[in-house]
Amino acid sequence: MESTATGSPGSLVCVGLGMLLGAHLGPRARNAIAQADVVFVAVSDPIVELWVQQLHPDVRSLQPCYAEGKSRHQTYREMVEAMLAEVRVGRRVCGAFYGHPGVFAKAPHDAIAQARAEGFAAHMEPGVSAEDCLYADLGIDPGRVGCQHYEASQLLFYRRVLDPSAYLVLWQVGIAGDRTYRRFATSVAHRQLLVDRLLETYPADHPVTVYEAATLPIAAPRMDTVALRDLATTPLHMHSTLVVPPCVALQRDEAMLARIAALEAAGVAKEAAVEPA
C-alpha cells in the first residue's frame, strides 16, 4: 500500500449524486467530494458534470471511457483502473455517480471490491436512485401489493416466474435483448421479443408506463402510458424504465391463513391456561 508525502494511505469512496441536479446530494456525499484529493465523475449530462466541477478543484470525467461499439465491460474496467491508479499512489479518491452508486452501476462495486482486495479503505455512500423517484412520481407503494424488479434483457435471457398480482419494474428496456454489451439501443424487433415475453402473462391491452426520472429542476419526469401491444414501437432510451402494474388481484392463501389462525388460537389458549386463578 503506497502513501502520499504526508503518510496517508489511499482510499476510495463512491457516492451517489441523486437524480435531480443539486437537490439529491446528501451531506455525507457532499463531504466526501469536498474532502477528496481527486474526484472522478460519471454522469451522461454535461450540465451535471459542470455542477460537480464547482464542488472540487480536481474533477475528472469518466465519460470518455464510453464509445460507440466499445464493450461496456471494457469501459467499466477502464473506470475502475482510473480510480484505483490514484488510490494506489496514496490519494483520497471519490467516485461520483448518477443516482445511487450501487444501483445499475458496475464500476463502483468493482472499484470498491478491488480497492479492499488491495488493502485500501473503501466504501459506498448511497444516493437517491431512479427507483426512489419512480415510487414518488408514479405514486407506487411497493409494500402494498409487492414489487418485482428485473433488468429487461435478463428477463429475456433467463426463465423467470412473473407474479401478475404485483408490480413489475423492468430496467434498461431501451437495450432489451442486447448480448454484445456494445449497443446503446436495440431494434424494434428486439423490443417485440420483450413484448411477446410479457404477453405470456399480461393482456395485450394492459397499460404499461415508460418512466424516466427528471434530472434538471426545470424538467418533468417522463411518464408515458401505452398499451402493452404498442410498447415495441414506443420511443425508448437506455435509461428508460418500464412499469407494469398488476393485472390480477392478490389471491388469499386460505390454507396458510387457517394455520396462522390455529397457531394464534393455541397461543391464546396456552396463555389462558397459565394465568393465575
N, C-alpha and C positions, 0 to 999 in steps of 0.2 A: 504494500500500500504506500503510495507516494504522498508527500505533503508539500504545502507551499512553504515559502520562506519563513512564515510565522509558525510553522509546525502543525498547522491544522490539516487533518486528513480530508480528502474529498468526500462529498456527499451528494445525494440526489433526492429531490422531492418533485413529484409530478402533481400538478394542481389542475383543477377544473375552472375554466373561466365562466362557466354557465353558458346559456344560450343567448341571452339578451345583453347587448353591449353595455358593459359597466354596471348593470343593475344586479347581476347574479354573482358577482365576485365576493366571496366571503372574506372576513378579516384574516383568517389563518392563511388562506391562499394569497391574499394581498401581501401579508407579511413575508411569506416565503419568497415571493417575487422581489420584494424590496431588499431582503437580506442576502439574496444570492449574489455570487460573483458574476455569473453569466446566466442569461435566461434564453431558453430555446422555445420558440412558439410555433404551434402547428394549428393554423386556422385557415380556412379557404377564403375568408372575406378579408381583403386588404385593409378595409376600414378598421376592423378589429385588430389587425396586426399593428397598424399605426397607433391605435389607442394603447396597446401594450407597450409600445416603444416610449410612451410618455411616462411609464412607471419605472423604467430602469435604463441606465445609460448603455448597457451592453445586451441588446436583444437580437437574437439571430433566428432567422426564419428557417423552418424545416420544410416549407412548401416546395422548394426546388427539388426535393428528393422525389417528388411525383413527376411522372412524364407519361405521355400518351404511348401506349403499347408496352410500357415497362411493368413488370410484375410488382404488385403491391407488396409481396413478400420481400423483394429486394429493397423497395422503398423503406419498409419498416426496419430492415437490418441497418440501412444507412442512417436512419434517425437514431437508432439505439447507439450505434458506434459514435455518432457525432456527440451525443451527450456523455457517453462513457469516456471518450477521449479526454474531456475536460475534467471529469471526476478523477481520472487516474493521475492527473498532474496536480491534484490537491485542491481543486476549486469546488465551491459550493454551487451546485448546478440546480436550476429549476426548469422543469419542462412544463409549459403552459399549453393546455389543450382545450378545444371546444367542449362545452358541456361538462360531463363527468369524465375524468381521465381514465376511468376503468370500464366505461360502457362503450362497446364497439370501438375500442381503441387498443390495438395490439401492441404498439410500440411502448406505451408507458408500462404495461405489465412486463414486457420482455426486458425493458431497461432496468426496472426495479429488481427483477429476479437476477439479472446479470450483475448488477452492482452488489447485491447481497452475496452472490456467489464469490465475488472477488474480495469480499471483506469490508465493503463500504456501507455506511449507514444510508438507507434508502426507504422512503415511504411515500404514500399517496394521500393527498387531501381531496375529499370528494367535492363535487360541484353539482349545480343544477343541470340535469340532463334533459334531453328531448322527451323522455318518458315522463318526467315530472311536469313539464309544460303541457304535454298531451292530456294528462289527467285533469289539469286545471282548465285548459281551453275547451275540451270536449265534455267536461262535467262528468267524468267517469270516476267512480269509486271502485278500485279493483277488489275491495273486500266484500262488495255487495253480492256479486254472483261469481266472482273469480276472474282471473285474467291470465291467459297463456301467451307467452312471447316466443317467437322463433325468428331466426334470420330467414328471409324468404327463400334463398337458394337451399338452405338446409332442409326446408320443408319439401323441396323437390328431390333432393339427393337421398333422403332417408325416409324410412317408413315411420311416420309419427301419427299418433292417435289424437284427433282433434275432438274437443268437447264443445258441441254446439250450444250448450247451455251457459257457457262462459264467454267473455270477450276474447277475441283473438287479435293479437298485435303482431304484424309482420314487418320486420325492419329491412331496409335496403331493397325495397321492391323494384327500384329502377334498374337494378343489376341482377334480378332474379334469373337463375339458370346459368350464370357465368362460372365456368370451370377453369378459366385461364388466369384469373386474378389480374388481368391486364385491361379490362374494359371499364369504362365509366358509365356505360349504359348497355342494355341488351335490347334485342329486337321485339317487335310486337309478337312475333311467333313464340319467343321465349316466354313472354308475359302470358300468352294464351295458355301455355302449359301450366302456369300457376293458376289461372282461372279454372282450367279443367280439373286441377287437383282440388280446388275449393268447391267446385260443383259436385264433388263426391259427397259433400257434407251439407252444403248450403244451397238454397234455391237460386235460380238464375236471376230473379228479380230482387234478391236480398240487397238492401242498401249497405254499401261499404264506404268508408271515408278515407280519402288520401290526406294525410296530415304532414305539415312542415312547420316547425316552430319558428316564430319570429326571432330575428337576430338583431334588429335595429329598433329603437324606440318608435320610429315613425312608420314602421311596417306592421302589418297584421299577420297572424298565422294563416297558413293555407289550410282550409277545412272543406274540401270538395267532396260531396257525397254523390255517388253514382251507383247504378245497378251493377251487381257483380258481373253480369254478362258483358258490360261495357268497359270493364277495367283495362283490358289489354290495349285499347286504343286511347286510353286516358293519358295525357302527358305525365310522365313520372321522371323523377330525378334520383340521383344516387342517395340523397338524404331523405327521400320520401318514405313515409311510414304508412302502412295500411292498417286501418282499424275495422275489424269485422265484429259487429255486435251479435249477441246471442240470437238464435233463430228458434229456439225451443225453451220452454220453462224448465227450471230445476225439477228433477224427479226425486220425490221423497223415497228414502230407503226405509221402508216400513219395518223390515226385519231388524235393522240396527236400532231404530228408534224404540222398538219393543224391548230389545236387550238393555238399552240405556234406562228405560222406564223400570224394568225389573231390577236393575242394579240399584237405582235410586230408591225403589220401594224397600229393597232388602236393607239398604243403609239406614232408612228411617226406622224400620222395624228393629234393627240392631241397637240404634241409639235409644229407642224407647225401652228396650229390654234392660239397658244398663242404668237407666235413670233411677235415682233413689226413690223409695216409696214415700 
